[in-house]
Amino acid sequence: MNSLDGIRILDLSRVLAGPWCTQTLADLGADVIKIERPGAGDDTRSWGPPFLKDATGNDTPEAAYYLGTNRNKRSLTCDISKPDGQALIRELLAHCDVFIENFKVGDMARYGLDYPSLKAINPRLVYCSVTGFGQTGPYSDRAGYDYAIQGIGGLMSVTGERDDLGGGPQKVGVAVADLFTGMYATVGILAALRHAEKTGEGQYVDMALLDTQVAMLANLGANYLVSGKTPGRAGNAHQNIVPYQVFEVKPALNAEPDARDYLILAVGNDGQFAKFCDVAGHPELASDPRFSKNTERVKNRQVLVPMLENIMMKRTKAQWLPALESAKVPCGAINNLSEVFEDPQVAARNMIDTWQHPHQKDLRLVASPLKLSLTPVRQDHAPPQLGQHTAQLLNEVLGYSDAQIEQLQSKGVI
């Protein structure tokens, strides 16, 4: 049994934010019906390379991007631009608990699939819209993409190397505004389902990438609002804690002549700083009034950090990490993805799922991080074939006959 057994979701979202939300809900056991355009499907099906290869080594139509964001779902094709397609969605909706979409503001109303219209069919419905800027405000009619949102929402102003060190605005390596919005949407939907369970009343969830991006500024947003001072880019350093950054260390003995190596030192409190100083062989730094308290270390960052840079260069990463870990000083390597997926802790936490996929045996993909003791997550790959479950779902949910399904196919609705 899964946590969300019995919850059915009609998913009209595509690309990342919405599908990330519904993938999480599907992991938890919800029956997610992924509505895709006939003949094309989710845009991410073609967002490659890399594409999944078949048994002969040739590319299939499935991009890795699509596979990583749509596990545990069932695919049903439906052209919502056609009146018959809109009617089909409304008919399915009567049997669903959640409806999620990420179309531009106003599009769903044009199709008669807006919240007021669907609420009249299913008063318990939880309806979630995911857009760049939300349903209200002067930007509501704009298209909003993760990259632009990272800029508009301030994240790129605090990401990247310091300007005085030649830095400039930098986006995060993955689409964090999309991913965070997907997770916040998941939370909102679960809360709304709880309310509907208690009261029989559904509600509308208005999720905006920009809202999420502003919220996830976290301590930096609070820093600005409290102090009135605009934070800038700090590279790999922390705005409020010192030393909490990347340090270059001595290359390994067998390294290439021009090789450079690094590690993360993440000292979170004064006790940890004292332990670090002991490991480093410089206990006097912990008693220096300029550095003994974090407040003073932040004020004297420009004095302390160059001293630490010289100290860190005296040992290799292989020498530093065990000594720091033994002393309970937070630290870490900087792994590339090959190293990540070979890491014994990643393996021990079962963060790679292996599936028997129709196109490839023993397909490895990233697993859900959710670990529940009584209701474990589902594990099934994304539907490889566009519209793979169309006939099954129309028969199972709506009781359609083969003749009715063939009629919709002949009209190009499915």
Secondary structure, 3 states (H helix, E strand, C coil): CCCCCCCEEEEECCCCHHHHHHHHHHHCCCEEEEEECCCCCCHHHHCCCCEEECCCCCEEEEEHHHHCCCCCEEEEECCCCCHHHHHHHHHHHCCCCEEEECCCCCHHHHCCCCHHHHHHHCCCCEEEEEECCCCCCCCCCCCCCHHHHHHHCCHHHCCCCCHHHCCCCCCCCCCHHHHHHHHHHHHHHHHHHHHHHHHCCCEEEEEEHHHHHHHCCHHHHHHHHHHCCCCCCCCCCCCCCCCEEEEEEECCCCCCCCCCEEEEEECCCHHHHHHHHHHHCCCHHHHCCCCCCHHHHHHCHHHHHHHHHHHHCCCEHHHHHHHHHHCCCCEECCCCHHHHHHCHHHHHCCCEEEECCCCCCCEEEECCCCCCCCCCCCCCCCCCCCCCCHHHHHHHHHCCCHHHHHHHHHCCCC
